[in-house]
């Protein structure tokens, strides 16, 4: 009988212990990270100052109101009266014997648009012309022509135009009255004229 393996004396063959397992290798230790360099933040840029507020120009003053329209009154125009300057009577004589010189100035009494006619009183005219009739509304052909050439529909413009032309042509001062409707006047004068055109009447005279 050949040899048998497995032990003698009927003992079983011993079994080998299992190989112990290897432990995992240790993890490598990382060095600490280097410290970060300090960071320098630049200061924020300085903002420019805000622009100054816009100055609005002052408002323009309101325009002047338009002139009032001319009064178109429906009432009848009021009569206009001319009051002549007082006449100073000259004196003659001297040494306490002064006496007033009698003088009756020429007088033209008219009322335009009235029922009573014009009247003219003048001793010098009466002596010069005798019984010759003197037109109590106009005794100057020059003034008559000036009035007819320069009378306008507006009474105020007429009096200015007539006075300017008459004084330039005659070389002395004249007084002018212009109006519409009825007006009355009394003037001390020896040269005068009254003329009408449409509804405007003008009276021009040379004051004494």
Secondary structure by P-SEA (a helix, b strand, c coil): cccccccccccccccccccccccccccccccccccccbbbbcccccccccccccccccccccccccccccccccccccbbbbbccbbbbbbccccccccccccccbbbbbbccccbbbbbbbaaaaaaccccccccccccaaaaaaaaacccccaaaaaaaaaaaaaaaacbbbbbbbbccccccccccccbbbbbcccbbbbbbbcc
